Protein backbone atom coordinates (compact mmCIF):
# COMPACT_ATOMS: atom_id res chain seq x y z
CA UNK A 1 0.00 0.00 0.00
CA UNK A 2 1.43 3.35 -1.02
CA UNK A 3 1.59 6.18 1.52
CA UNK A 4 -0.92 8.98 1.18
CA UNK A 5 0.20 12.08 -0.67
CA UNK A 6 -1.17 15.60 -0.61
CA UNK A 7 -2.74 16.87 -3.82
CA UNK A 8 -3.92 20.39 -4.42
CA UNK A 9 -5.99 22.68 -6.60
CA UNK A 10 -3.93 25.73 -5.73
CA UNK A 11 -3.02 26.71 -9.29
CA UNK A 12 -6.66 26.64 -10.43
CA UNK A 13 -7.85 28.61 -7.39
CA UNK A 14 -5.06 31.16 -7.86
CA UNK A 15 -5.99 31.60 -11.54
CA UNK A 16 -9.65 32.07 -10.61
CA UNK A 17 -8.61 35.01 -8.41
CA UNK A 18 -6.33 36.42 -11.12
CA UNK A 19 -3.22 36.18 -8.96
CA UNK A 20 0.32 35.35 -10.02
CA UNK A 21 2.45 33.04 -7.91
CA UNK A 22 4.38 36.10 -6.73
CA UNK A 23 1.24 37.98 -5.73
CA UNK A 24 -0.13 35.04 -3.75
CA UNK A 25 3.25 34.50 -2.13
CA UNK A 26 3.36 38.12 -1.02
CA UNK A 27 -0.13 37.90 0.47
CA UNK A 28 0.76 34.68 2.31
CA UNK A 29 4.19 35.86 3.48
CA UNK A 30 6.18 33.18 1.63
CA UNK A 31 8.36 33.10 -1.48
CA UNK A 32 7.15 32.54 -5.02
CA UNK A 33 9.23 29.36 -5.02
CA UNK A 34 7.19 28.06 -2.09
CA UNK A 35 3.95 28.59 -4.01
CA UNK A 36 5.46 26.91 -7.07
CA UNK A 37 6.64 23.93 -5.00
CA UNK A 38 3.21 23.51 -3.43
CA UNK A 39 1.49 23.68 -6.82
CA UNK A 40 3.79 21.01 -8.28
CA UNK A 41 3.41 18.74 -5.25
CA UNK A 42 7.07 19.00 -4.24
CA UNK A 43 6.19 20.62 -0.92
CA UNK A 44 3.32 20.07 1.49
CA UNK A 45 2.38 23.26 3.34
CA UNK A 46 1.96 23.45 7.09
CA UNK A 47 -1.59 23.58 8.38
CA UNK A 48 -1.11 27.27 9.13
CA UNK A 49 0.05 28.04 5.58
CA UNK A 50 -2.81 25.99 4.12
CA UNK A 51 -5.32 28.08 6.08
CA UNK A 52 -3.60 31.35 5.10
CA UNK A 53 -3.67 30.36 1.42
CA UNK A 54 -7.33 29.36 1.68
CA UNK A 55 -8.19 32.69 3.28
CA UNK A 56 -6.53 34.69 0.49
CA UNK A 57 -8.07 32.52 -2.21
CA UNK A 58 -11.53 32.66 -0.58
CA UNK A 59 -11.73 28.86 -0.40
CA UNK A 60 -12.02 26.26 2.32
CA UNK A 61 -8.83 24.30 3.01
CA UNK A 62 -10.52 21.09 1.80
CA UNK A 63 -11.32 22.81 -1.49
CA UNK A 64 -7.60 23.46 -2.04
CA UNK A 65 -5.96 20.34 -0.60
CA UNK A 66 -6.85 16.64 -0.68
CA UNK A 67 -5.30 13.24 -0.15
CA UNK A 68 -4.53 11.55 -3.44
CA UNK A 69 -7.07 8.90 -4.28
CA UNK A 70 -9.80 10.85 -2.49
CA UNK A 71 -10.42 13.53 -5.08
CA UNK A 72 -14.09 13.59 -6.14
C-alpha positions in Angstrom: 0.0 0.0 0.0 1.4 3.3 -1.0 1.6 6.2 1.5 -0.9 9.0 1.2 0.2 12.1 -0.7 -1.2 15.6 -0.6 -2.7 16.9 -3.8 -3.9 20.4 -4.4 -6.0 22.7 -6.6 -3.9 25.7 -5.7 -3.0 26.7 -9.3 -6.7 26.6 -10.4 -7.8 28.6 -7.4 -5.1 31.2 -7.9 -6.0 31.6 -11.5 -9.7 32.1 -10.6 -8.6 35.0 -8.4 -6.3 36.4 -11.1 -3.2 36.2 -9.0 0.3 35.4 -10.0 2.5 33.0 -7.9 4.4 36.1 -6.7 1.2 38.0 -5.7 -0.1 35.0 -3.7 3.3 34.5 -2.1 3.4 38.1 -1.0 -0.1 37.9 0.5 0.8 34.7 2.3 4.2 35.9 3.5 6.2 33.2 1.6 8.4 33.1 -1.5 7.2 32.5 -5.0 9.2 29.4 -5.0 7.2 28.1 -2.1 4.0 28.6 -4.0 5.5 26.9 -7.1 6.6 23.9 -5.0 3.2 23.5 -3.4 1.5 23.7 -6.8 3.8 21.0 -8.3 3.4 18.7 -5.2 7.1 19.0 -4.2 6.2 20.6 -0.9 3.3 20.1 1.5 2.4 23.3 3.3 2.0 23.5 7.1 -1.6 23.6 8.4 -1.1 27.3 9.1 0.1 28.0 5.6 -2.8 26.0 4.1 -5.3 28.1 6.1 -3.6 31.3 5.1 -3.7 30.4 1.4 -7.3 29.4 1.7 -8.2 32.7 3.3 -6.5 34.7 0.5 -8.1 32.5 -2.2 -11.5 32.7 -0.6 -11.7 28.9 -0.4 -12.0 26.3 2.3 -8.8 24.3 3.0 -10.5 21.1 1.8 -11.3 22.8 -1.5 -7.6 23.5 -2.0 -6.0 20.3 -0.6 -6.9 16.6 -0.7 -5.3 13.2 -0.2 -4.5 11.6 -3.4 -7.1 8.9 -4.3 -9.8 10.8 -2.5 -10.4 13.5 -5.1 -14.1 13.6 -6.1 
